[in-house]
Amino acid sequence: MTTAAGRRKVRESFSRLPGHLIRRVHQASSAYFAEECGDLTAVQYAALVAIGAHPGIDATRLSEIIFFDRSTIGDVLDRMEGKGWILRQSTPDDRRIKRVDLSPAGHAVLQQVEPGIRRVQERLLAGLTSAEAKTLVRLLAKMADGDEDDDADD
């Protein structure tokens, strides 16, 4: 028979595991993003920002910049092109490589969602002090970057 004490003990056994907590925060982040940004996904937003910052970028470089799997970035770009947010054009030297640019609609989407993006970040950090929020972001970046900055601490 399952008791409340038993359920609490089970929950306590994983409730402080970093992976579990990261998953829960990701769920909240995804829900906030959907509420604030409609049918734009977080990956599409990152891609639009990166394309805007690097006009004419190719898919391989884009996937590196936004830390997204190269094998599926094409599907993301297909959907974005279908929505009219980006323009893709083959390069004269190698027709297999397509350069990507924002369309006017893509620029408009970025401007339109910017307030929602800010609200997502505010909602995620709402329970933290300013100092805690800065520390959290610094630590998350350190976790995400892994061993990239090991020499900086020496």
C-alpha positions as CSV (number, residue, x, y, z in Angstrom):
1,M,0.0,0.0,0.0
2,T,1.3,3.4,-0.9
3,T,1.3,6.0,1.9
4,A,1.8,9.7,1.8
5,A,5.0,9.2,3.7
6,G,6.2,6.6,1.2
7,R,5.4,9.0,-1.7
8,R,7.2,11.8,0.0
9,K,10.3,9.6,0.6
10,V,10.3,8.6,-3.1
11,R,10.0,12.2,-4.2
12,E,12.8,13.3,-1.8
13,S,15.0,10.6,-3.3
14,F,15.2,12.4,-6.6
15,S,13.9,15.9,-5.9
16,R,17.4,17.3,-5.4
17,L,19.1,15.7,-8.3
18,P,20.4,18.3,-10.7
19,G,19.2,16.5,-13.8
20,H,15.7,16.2,-12.4
21,L,15.6,19.9,-11.4
22,I,17.0,21.0,-14.8
23,R,14.2,18.9,-16.5
24,R,11.5,20.6,-14.4
25,V,12.9,24.1,-15.1
26,H,13.1,23.2,-18.8
27,Q,9.4,22.2,-18.7
28,A,8.5,25.6,-17.1
29,S,10.7,27.4,-19.6
30,S,9.1,25.6,-22.5
31,A,5.6,26.3,-21.2
32,Y,6.4,30.0,-20.7
33,F,7.9,30.3,-24.2
34,A,4.8,28.7,-25.8
35,E,2.5,31.1,-23.8
36,E,4.5,34.2,-24.8
37,C,5.7,33.4,-28.3
38,G,2.9,31.3,-29.9
39,D,4.0,28.9,-32.6
40,L,7.6,30.1,-32.6
41,T,9.9,27.6,-30.9
42,A,12.9,28.3,-28.9
43,V,15.2,26.7,-31.5
44,Q,13.5,28.8,-34.3
45,Y,14.0,31.9,-32.2
46,A,17.7,31.1,-31.6
47,A,18.1,30.5,-35.4
48,L,16.4,33.7,-36.3
49,V,18.7,35.7,-34.0
50,A,21.8,33.9,-35.3
51,I,20.7,34.4,-38.9
52,G,20.0,38.1,-38.2
53,A,23.5,38.4,-36.7
54,H,25.2,36.4,-39.5
55,P,23.4,37.2,-42.8
56,G,24.2,34.5,-45.4
57,I,25.2,31.9,-42.9
58,D,25.1,28.2,-43.9
59,A,23.3,25.5,-42.0
60,T,26.4,23.9,-40.6
61,R,27.7,27.1,-39.1
62,L,24.2,28.0,-37.8
63,S,23.9,24.6,-36.1
64,E,27.3,25.2,-34.4
65,I,26.3,28.7,-33.2
66,I,23.0,27.7,-31.7
67,F,24.2,24.3,-30.4
68,F,21.7,22.3,-32.4
69,D,22.0,19.0,-34.1
70,R,23.3,19.4,-37.7
71,S,21.2,16.4,-38.9
72,T,17.9,18.1,-37.9
73,I,18.7,21.8,-38.5
74,G,17.5,21.4,-42.1
75,D,14.0,20.4,-40.9
76,V,13.9,23.5,-38.7
77,L,15.0,25.7,-41.7
78,D,12.4,24.0,-43.9
79,R,9.6,25.0,-41.4
80,M,10.9,28.5,-41.1
81,E,11.2,28.9,-44.9
82,G,7.6,27.6,-45.2
83,K,6.5,30.3,-42.8
84,G,8.3,32.9,-44.9
85,W,10.7,33.8,-42.1
86,I,13.9,33.0,-44.0
87,L,15.3,33.0,-47.5
88,R,17.7,30.2,-48.7
89,Q,19.8,30.5,-51.7
90,S,22.4,28.1,-53.2
91,T,26.0,29.4,-53.4
92,P,27.5,29.8,-56.9
93,D,30.5,27.6,-55.9
94,D,28.7,24.7,-54.4
95,R,25.0,24.3,-55.0
96,R,24.7,21.9,-52.1
97,I,25.5,24.8,-49.7
98,K,22.6,27.2,-49.1
99,R,23.1,30.6,-47.5
100,V,20.3,31.7,-45.2
101,D,19.0,35.2,-44.6
102,L,16.1,36.7,-42.7
103,S,13.1,37.7,-44.8
104,P,11.2,40.9,-44.0
105,A,8.7,38.6,-42.2
106,G,11.6,37.1,-40.2
107,H,12.7,40.5,-39.0
108,A,9.1,41.3,-38.1
109,V,8.8,38.1,-36.0
110,L,11.9,38.9,-34.1
111,Q,10.6,42.4,-33.3
112,Q,7.2,41.1,-32.4
113,V,8.4,38.4,-30.0
114,E,11.1,40.4,-28.2
115,P,8.8,41.6,-25.4
116,G,7.6,38.0,-24.9
117,I,11.2,36.7,-24.8
118,R,12.0,39.3,-22.0
119,R,8.9,38.1,-20.1
120,V,9.9,34.5,-20.3
121,Q,13.3,35.3,-18.8
122,E,11.6,37.5,-16.1
123,R,9.2,34.7,-15.3
124,L,11.9,32.1,-15.0
125,L,13.9,34.3,-12.6
126,A,11.0,35.8,-10.7
127,G,11.7,33.9,-7.5
128,L,15.3,34.9,-7.3
129,T,17.1,38.0,-6.2
130,S,19.1,39.9,-8.8
131,A,22.3,38.4,-7.3
132,E,20.9,34.9,-7.3
133,A,19.7,35.3,-10.9
134,K,23.2,36.4,-12.0
135,T,24.8,33.5,-10.2
136,L,22.3,31.0,-11.7
137,V,22.9,32.2,-15.2
138,R,26.7,32.1,-14.6
139,L,26.5,28.6,-13.3
140,L,24.2,27.4,-16.0
141,A,26.6,28.8,-18.6
142,K,29.5,27.0,-16.9
143,M,27.5,23.8,-17.0
144,A,26.5,24.2,-20.6
145,D,30.0,25.1,-21.7
146,G,31.5,22.1,-19.9
147,D,35.3,22.0,-20.1
148,E,35.6,24.9,-22.6
149,D,36.9,27.3,-20.0
150,D,39.1,25.0,-17.9
151,D,42.2,27.1,-18.5
152,A,40.5,30.3,-17.3
153,D,40.5,29.0,-13.7
154,D,44.2,28.0,-13.7
